[in-house]
C-alpha cells in the first residue's frame, strides 16, 4: 500500500491592513458576488495588474 505523505504548506501570503472608501469596498463586494471570487482575491488581482501596468513619470 502507498503511503499518504503530507508536506509542509508553503505560505506566501501576508496580512495587510488598508483603509479604503466605503463605496469602493461595496463595489468589490458586488464584484465578488457576481464572479464567485473572494473580495481578497479580486483586490490582489487588481494590485498585481496595477503593478504590471504602471508607468512611473519623472518629476
Secondary structure, 3 states (H helix, E strand, C coil): CCCCCCCCCCCCCCCCCCCCCHHHHHHHHHHHHHHCCCHHHHHHHHHHHHHHCCCCCCC
